[in-house]
Structures are given as structure tokens and as C-alpha cells.
Amino acid sequence: MMQGFAGRVAIVTGSGQGIGEAIARRLASGGAYVVLNDVMAERVERAAAEIQEAGHQASYHVSDIATGEGADHLVEHAMNTYGRLDILVNNAGIAKDRYLAKMTDEEWDSVIRVNLSAQFLTCRAAARIMIDRKYGRIINIASRAWLGGPGQANYSASKGGVVSLTRTLALELGKFQITANAVAPGLIDTPLFRNLQPEVQERLAKTVPVQRVGTPEEVADAVAFFADDGAGYLNGQLLYVCGGRSVGSY
Ligand SMILES: NC(=O)c1ccc[n+]([C@@H]2O[C@H](COP(=O)([O-])OP(=O)(O)OC[C@H]3O[C@@H](n4cnc5c(N)ncnc54)[C@H](O)[C@@H]3O)[C@@H](O)[C@H]2O)c1
């Protein structure tokens, strides 16, 4: 039975805007103590302040979690601020799409580093604490694009890695009552999507079986499902939030 996560301490990476910000709001409004994180200081300061103004508990830490130091310091910040860590949401991600023959080494390396290696670094830092406490909820943001997408060799491979990482964590950490699950959003209405030409937005939305893009809040609800105290028997799963696009396009 769903029990909520009031009083739990949660980190959400890349939560200065978009999906991450919606996840931070969702967890905070359910009573969690949320540590927001972003590499962009102004964004994360504003997002944390708005959550606090709404009467919820939030703190923030500016760091690049694609470095071991950044990931370790983020987890240390949560421990120093709230004295525990129960929930880790790995949301930070970037896209640098280009067809394979033209993709640069930098475009490949940076996307793998931020989308995949960073999740390894934060999971490792968090697991060291969660193992001692024998409790944890790890939720990794993948993407429907892990199934493959033209012009997305780097992005698809990084998200496929996230799915494999999550499944392995589920096997390794389950005995400590730490669950690891992944959420795979499809087309979601974030600043990234709104930067596309209106006609491109419309054309893409029409390919989705439900004929629209999703909202960050719809992704946040899926994350909340896995973060729940009562979700201890959900482990190693991948949940699509993509309007049916993982099944096929309309
Ligand atoms: N928007 C979509 O349609 C969509 C679809 C599928 C999956 N996703 C995934 O959802 C997640 C969030 O996407 P979004 O659309 O909200 O993106 P976004 O670009 O709006 O927000 C991502 C945030 O992460 C931060 N960030 C980037 N690199 C970082 C780093 N190294 N350390 C700390 N923070 C960093 C950015 O500054 C930004 O504020 C990503 O993992 C993305 O791959 C998004």
C-alpha cells in the first residue's frame, strides 16, 4: 500500500528547471526534505526558494555531478543539512544530437559522462550511506530513446546504460532494502521542447498515441510512485511515461 515519503530526505539532480524541478516540487509537497542540485546556480537557487516559499522543506547544492568530487559533495551536503539520505533521483541529463558520421568525440564523451557516468557516481556515493541504514529508494531517469533514435547514438547509448545500471543496482542492493528503478519519459514539455519551432512541436506531438506531449508533473508522479515507503517490492523496473510511444508511433 502506498504510504508516502513524509520526513524522508531526497536528492534530485539537475533540478533547477524542467522535469527535475517538477520532481523536487512533487517530493517536497509530499513532505520530503529535498536537496535540489544543478550546475547552474541561479536556476537552482530560484527553484529551491519557490519550494520554501510554498511552505516546504528544501535546500540546494550547486555542483557538477559528472565529476566524482561534485557527486560526493552533493551527498555530503544532504548529510550535513538533514543528517540522512533516503531517496536519490538521478535526473540531470543533456542531449547533443547529431548523425553518427558527423558526431564529434566531445559530443559522445560529454553525453555519456553527464547522462551515465554521473548516475554511477551519485549512486555510489549514496549507496555507501544507504547500505549502512538498510533503506533506500534510487530512481534513475532514463528515456524512451534508450530504444534507439536516429541522430542519438550518444543519447540512446547513455540511456540504455542507465537501464542496465539500474537493473544491476537492483540486484546488488536489494538485500539492504534499497530499491533501484528507472523512469523513461517520452516527449515532455520542458524548455528544451519549447525551443523547437511550433510546427516541429506539433508534428512530434502527433506521433504520440495520445496525441500530445507529456508534462513534467506526469513524470514526477511516476518518480513519486517508486519513491514511496510502500514501494519496497518494486525493484529493477523501467516505467515508461510516454503516452504509449514505446509501443509504436501513431
Ligand atoms: N524533456 C524531455 O522530453 C525528456 C524526454 C526523455 C528523457 N528526458 C530526461 O529527463 C531529464 C531532465 O530533462 P529536462 O528536459 O528537464 O532537461 P533540462 O535541460 O530542462 O534540465 C536539466 C537540468 O540539468 C542540469 N544539468 C545538466 N548537466 C548537469 C550536471 N553535470 N550537473 C548538475 N546539473 C546538470 C541543467 O543545468 C538543467 O537545469 C534528463 O535526464 C533527460 O535526458 C527528458
The ligand as an SDF file (V2000), in Angstrom:
LIG
                    3D

 44 48  0  0  0  0  0  0  0  0999 V2000
   12.3340   16.6960  -21.9230 N   0  0  0  0  0  0  0  0  0  0  0  0
   12.1290   15.5330  -22.4830 C   0  0  0  0  0  0  0  0  0  0  0  0
   11.3420   15.4210  -23.4400 O   0  0  0  0  0  0  0  0  0  0  0  0
   12.8270   14.2920  -21.9610 C   0  0  0  0  0  0  0  0  0  0  0  0
   12.4700   13.0510  -22.5190 C   0  0  0  0  0  0  0  0  0  0  0  0
   13.0990   11.9080  -22.0390 C   0  0  0  0  0  0  0  0  0  0  0  0
   14.0260   11.9850  -21.0230 C   0  0  0  0  0  0  0  0  0  0  0  0
   14.3630   13.1980  -20.5160 N   0  0  0  0  0  0  0  0  0  0  0  0
   15.3720   13.1980  -19.4610 C   0  0  0  0  0  0  0  0  0  0  0  0
   14.8520   13.8700  -18.3270 O   0  0  0  0  0  0  0  0  0  0  0  0
   15.9110   14.5330  -17.6220 C   0  0  0  0  0  0  0  0  0  0  0  0
   15.5590   16.0010  -17.4590 C   0  0  0  0  0  0  0  0  0  0  0  0
   15.3440   16.5730  -18.7450 O   0  0  0  0  0  0  0  0  0  0  0  0
   14.7820   18.0490  -18.9470 P   0  0  0  0  0  0  0  0  0  0  0  0
   14.0840   18.0650  -20.2480 O   0  0  0  0  0  0  0  0  0  0  0  0
   14.0770   18.5100  -17.7260 O   0  0  0  0  0  0  0  0  0  0  0  0
   16.1630   18.8340  -19.1490 O   0  0  0  0  0  0  0  0  0  0  0  0
   16.5360   20.3510  -18.8540 P   0  0  0  0  0  0  0  0  0  0  0  0
   17.6860   20.6720  -19.7570 O   0  0  0  0  0  0  0  0  0  0  0  0
   15.3250   21.2390  -18.9160 O   0  0  0  0  0  0  0  0  0  0  0  0
   17.0400   20.3080  -17.3360 O   0  0  0  0  0  0  0  0  0  0  0  0
   18.1790   19.5670  -16.9560 C   0  0  0  0  0  0  0  0  0  0  0  0
   18.9000   20.2960  -15.8490 C   0  0  0  0  0  0  0  0  0  0  0  0
   20.0650   19.5190  -15.5290 O   0  0  0  0  0  0  0  0  0  0  0  0
   21.1310   20.4180  -15.2970 C   0  0  0  0  0  0  0  0  0  0  0  0
   22.4160   19.7430  -15.5240 N   0  0  0  0  0  0  0  0  0  0  0  0
   22.9630   19.3960  -16.7120 C   0  0  0  0  0  0  0  0  0  0  0  0
   24.1680   18.8310  -16.5180 N   0  0  0  0  0  0  0  0  0  0  0  0
   24.3920   18.8320  -15.1780 C   0  0  0  0  0  0  0  0  0  0  0  0
   25.4670   18.3830  -14.3670 C   0  0  0  0  0  0  0  0  0  0  0  0
   26.5660   17.8470  -14.8950 N   0  0  0  0  0  0  0  0  0  0  0  0
   25.3640   18.5200  -13.0180 N   0  0  0  0  0  0  0  0  0  0  0  0
   24.2640   19.0920  -12.4670 C   0  0  0  0  0  0  0  0  0  0  0  0
   23.2200   19.5410  -13.2030 N   0  0  0  0  0  0  0  0  0  0  0  0
   23.2790   19.4080  -14.5380 C   0  0  0  0  0  0  0  0  0  0  0  0
   20.8810   21.5630  -16.2780 C   0  0  0  0  0  0  0  0  0  0  0  0
   21.5770   22.7600  -15.9090 O   0  0  0  0  0  0  0  0  0  0  0  0
   19.3640   21.6910  -16.2450 C   0  0  0  0  0  0  0  0  0  0  0  0
   18.9430   22.6590  -15.3020 O   0  0  0  0  0  0  0  0  0  0  0  0
   17.1760   14.2720  -18.4390 C   0  0  0  0  0  0  0  0  0  0  0  0
   17.8650   13.1580  -17.9080 O   0  0  0  0  0  0  0  0  0  0  0  0
   16.6350   13.9590  -19.8130 C   0  0  0  0  0  0  0  0  0  0  0  0
   17.5240   13.1520  -20.5570 O   0  0  0  0  0  0  0  0  0  0  0  0
   13.7840   14.3450  -20.9550 C   0  0  0  0  0  0  0  0  0  0  0  0
  1  2  1  0
  2  3  2  0
  2  4  1  0
  4  5  1  0
  4 44  2  0
  5  6  2  0
  6  7  1  0
  7  8  2  0
  8  9  1  0
  8 44  1  0
  9 10  1  0
  9 42  1  0
 10 11  1  0
 11 12  1  0
 11 40  1  0
 12 13  1  0
 13 14  1  0
 14 15  2  0
 14 16  1  0
 14 17  1  0
 17 18  1  0
 18 19  2  0
 18 20  1  0
 18 21  1  0
 21 22  1  0
 22 23  1  0
 23 24  1  0
 23 38  1  0
 24 25  1  0
 25 26  1  0
 25 36  1  0
 26 27  1  0
 26 35  1  0
 27 28  2  0
 28 29  1  0
 29 30  1  0
 29 35  2  0
 30 31  1  0
 30 32  2  0
 32 33  1  0
 33 34  2  0
 34 35  1  0
 36 37  1  0
 36 38  1  0
 38 39  1  0
 40 41  1  0
 40 42  1  0
 42 43  1  0
M  CHG  2   8   1  16  -1
M  END
$$$$
